[in-house]
């Protein structure tokens, strides 16, 4: 975010309404998620003060989730499948990278690992870091 001008009195009222604090229990986590959802639903109608409170609450929720419910990093294959789903791609769309339908199929079906060379090509293809595929 840029340098938004925040009115301290308005911000104090927003904070008093939501009472954000470090989340210690699942109940507090649920409450904070509800407050985040309410603010997100306001969309472009949020004030600068509400945006600041939303940023704070999202960070608190993220910290709690990373500490109490960490997600394992996806495997290179899982990342590839996810990126394909997000872009509506089929295996055939990866032929420019893998040069063989059988190779694409083997990678997607976890019968073959993604090589470093393919990781670099996939990174260029999807415009992401090659580290996602290594």
N, C-alpha and C positions, 0 to 999 in steps of 0.2 A: 504494500500500500504506500501511497505517497504521503506527503505531509498534510494530512487532513486537519482542519481546524476543529478542535473538540472543545466544547463548552464544559468546563469542569462541573458546574452545577447540574447541567443536564446529564452528564456522564454519571455523576453520583446518584441521580435518581434512577437511571437505567440499572446501575449496579445494585442499588437497593432493591429494585424489583426482582432481579434474577439471582442475587446473592451467590455469585460464582466463588468457588473455593476449590482447593486441591481435593480431588475426589478420592474417597477412602473406601466406599462401599458400593456394591452393585445397585443399591437403592438410590444413592446419590448420582451414580452414573446414569441410571434411567431418568431421573429428574432432569439432569443437565441435558441429556439427549432431547428430552421434550422441549426444553427451553430453546435449544439450538434450532430445533425444527420450527418452532413458532416464529423465531426471528428469520429463518431462511424463507419461510412462507411469505413474509412481507416483501421479499425481493427488493426491487428498486425503491420501495417506499420506506426502507430503513433509513434512519438518521445516521449521521457520522458517529454519534455516540453509540447507537445500537450496533453499527458495524464494528466498532472497537470492542464492545462487549462480546459480540459474536466471535471475533477473532480469539479473544481470551478464552471463551468457553470451549471453542473447538480445540484449542491447544490443551486445555485441561482434560477434555474427553480423550484426545489422542494419547496424552501421557498415561492416563489410566489404562486405556486399552493395550498400549504397548507393554505396560508393566504387568497387567493381570491376564491378558488374553493375547499374547503375542502370536502373530501369524508366521508360520514358517515361510521362508523365501521360496517362491515358486521355482521349480526346476526349469532348466532352459527349454525343455519340451513344453512344459505347462505355459511358459511365457509365450512361446511361439503360437500355441493353440489359442491362447487368449487374444493375442494381437490379430490373429487371423479372424477370430469371431468378431472382434470389435470393428474390423474393416470389411466384414462380409466376404472374406476371401475363401476360395476353395483350394484344395491341394494343387490343382493344375496351375493356379496363379503363382505358385512358387517354383515352377519349372525354370524361369530365368536364373534362379539362384542355384538350384540343385541339379539341373540339366537332365534329370531322370525321374519319371513317375514313380518307379520302384523305390528310389532313394528317398523321395519326399514321403511316400507311404511308410517306409521303415522308420523315418525320424518321427513322424506323427504318431505312429503306433509303438513308440519306445523300443524298437528293435535295433536302432542305430543311434549313436550319439551325434550331436552337432559338432563338427570339427571347428577348429579356430578359424580356418579360411571361410567356412560357411557362416560362422558367427559374424565375421566382418561383412560378408555380403548381405546377410540378413539385416544387420545394423543399417547398412546403406539403403536397403529395400524399404525398411520400416521407418527409417530416419530416427533411430534410437541408439543407445549405447551398445556396443558389442558385448559389454559385460553381462547384459541380460541373457545372453545365449551361451555363456561360458560357465 
